[in-house]
Amino acid sequence: MIKKTDLLAAAARVIQQRGLGNLTLEAVASEAGVSKGGLLYHFSSKEELVRGLNEQSLHVFQKRLDEEYAKTGSYVQAYASASFTQIDDPEDYCADSSLLAAIANYREVLAMWEDDYRLLREKMAEEHIPLEKGLIVRLVCDGLLFSRMFDLDPLSREEQSRVLAQLQAMLREDAPC
């Protein structure tokens, strides 16, 4: 029996390999090797599928964030590390694919991401991270994701590592940005 996670991975592959315009229930079912009825058993509509992609992406990100937080003790540093890790993970449910699908079809799904940003702001305040520094971290992480999403001069792994090291150094400094 096919699992939801397999269907979500198939949906992400359809978006990555064939483009967002080809994200249909039929294409996802075909990519997953199931009947459309098998797909509809788990996701009754394309909107539900897109919501599932975003929920899974956020879940994977939160898991990474928790792991990084356990290492660093700083939510903002953990956010940066988890973001950079997510960008390179081939097993990821493709935050870029899920975001593209939500932007193009279901803007209300983006509210889930807004909650993530709101939590980041709260944690920055709790950790006494100057607003500007925290926003730099968020915007760099977003920029890396969007750069990859639209294939606009995405950074190499080495470049990403250097940028992450710079962000972490900036967060450890007492001076404002």
C-alpha positions in Angstrom: 0.0 0.0 0.0 1.3 3.4 -0.9 2.0 5.9 1.9 1.2 9.6 2.0 4.9 10.3 2.1 5.5 8.5 -1.2 2.8 10.5 -2.8 4.2 13.8 -1.5 7.7 12.8 -2.8 6.1 12.0 -6.2 4.4 15.4 -6.2 7.7 17.2 -5.4 9.3 15.3 -8.3 6.6 16.3 -10.7 7.1 19.9 -9.8 10.9 19.7 -10.0 11.1 17.6 -13.2 8.1 18.8 -15.2 7.3 22.2 -13.7 4.6 23.6 -11.6 2.1 23.8 -14.5 2.2 20.0 -14.8 1.3 19.4 -11.2 -2.0 17.5 -11.6 -3.5 14.6 -9.6 -3.0 12.4 -12.7 0.7 13.3 -13.0 1.3 12.6 -9.4 -0.5 9.3 -9.5 1.5 8.3 -12.5 4.8 9.4 -10.9 3.9 7.4 -7.8 2.8 4.4 -9.8 -0.7 4.3 -8.4 -4.2 4.9 -9.8 -5.8 8.3 -9.4 -8.2 6.6 -7.0 -5.3 5.5 -4.9 -4.0 9.1 -4.7 -7.5 10.4 -4.0 -7.8 8.0 -1.0 -5.0 10.0 0.7 -5.6 13.5 -0.9 -9.1 14.3 -2.0 -8.0 17.3 -4.1 -5.0 19.1 -5.5 -5.4 21.7 -2.7 -5.1 18.9 -0.1 -2.0 17.6 -1.8 -0.4 21.1 -1.9 -1.3 21.5 1.8 0.3 18.2 2.5 3.5 19.2 0.7 3.7 22.3 2.8 2.9 20.6 6.1 5.5 17.9 5.4 8.1 20.5 4.4 7.4 22.5 7.6 7.6 19.2 9.7 10.9 18.3 8.2 12.2 21.8 8.8 11.0 21.8 12.4 12.7 18.5 13.1 16.0 19.9 11.7 15.5 23.0 13.7 15.1 21.1 16.9 18.2 19.0 16.2 20.3 22.2 15.5 18.8 23.9 18.6 19.9 21.0 20.8 23.5 21.5 19.4 23.7 25.3 19.6 21.2 26.4 22.3 20.3 29.4 20.0 17.1 29.3 18.0 18.3 31.9 15.5 21.6 30.0 14.9 19.6 26.8 14.7 17.2 28.4 12.2 20.1 29.4 9.9 21.8 25.9 10.1 18.5 24.1 9.5 17.7 26.3 6.5 21.1 25.7 5.0 20.8 21.9 5.6 17.3 21.8 4.1 18.4 23.5 0.9 20.9 20.7 0.1 19.1 17.6 1.3 18.1 15.4 -1.6 15.6 13.6 0.7 13.8 16.8 1.5 10.2 17.2 0.5 11.3 20.2 -1.3 10.3 23.4 0.5 10.8 25.1 -2.8 8.3 22.9 -4.6 5.7 23.2 -1.9 6.1 26.9 -1.7 5.8 27.3 -5.5 2.6 25.2 -5.5 1.1 27.2 -2.7 2.0 30.6 -4.2 0.6 29.6 -7.6 -2.6 28.0 -6.4 -3.4 28.4 -2.8 -2.2 31.5 -1.1 -4.0 30.6 2.1 -1.6 27.7 2.5 1.2 30.3 2.9 -0.3 31.1 6.3 1.5 28.1 7.7 4.8 29.7 6.7 3.8 33.0 8.3 3.4 31.2 11.6 7.0 29.9 11.2 8.3 33.5 10.7 6.3 34.8 13.7 7.9 32.1 15.9 11.3 33.2 14.6 10.7 36.8 15.6 9.5 35.7 19.1 12.6 33.6 19.6 14.9 36.4 18.4 13.3 38.6 21.1 13.7 35.9 23.8 17.4 35.4 22.8 18.0 39.2 22.7 19.1 39.1 19.1 18.9 42.6 17.6 16.0 42.7 15.2 18.3 43.6 12.3 20.6 40.6 12.8 17.7 38.2 13.1 16.1 39.6 9.9 19.4 39.3 8.1 19.5 35.6 9.0 15.9 35.1 7.8 16.3 37.0 4.6 19.6 35.2 3.7 17.9 31.9 4.3 15.0 32.9 2.2 17.3 34.3 -0.5 19.2 31.0 -0.7 15.9 29.0 -1.0 14.5 31.4 -3.7 17.9 31.3 -5.5 17.6 27.6 -5.8 13.9 27.6 -6.4 14.3 29.8 -9.5 17.7 28.6 -10.4 19.2 32.1 -10.2 22.9 31.7 -9.5 22.4 29.1 -6.6 25.4 28.9 -4.3 27.7 25.9 -4.3 27.9 23.9 -1.1 31.3 25.5 -0.2 29.8 29.0 -0.7 26.8 28.0 1.4 29.1 26.8 4.2 31.1 30.0 4.1 27.9 32.2 4.2 26.5 30.1 7.1 29.8 30.5 9.0 29.6 34.2 8.5 26.0 34.4 9.7 26.9 32.4 12.8 29.9 34.6 13.5 27.7 37.7 13.1 25.2 36.3 15.6 27.9 35.6 18.2 29.3 39.2 17.9 28.1 41.7 20.5 28.3 44.6 18.0 25.2 45.5 15.9 25.2 44.6 12.3 
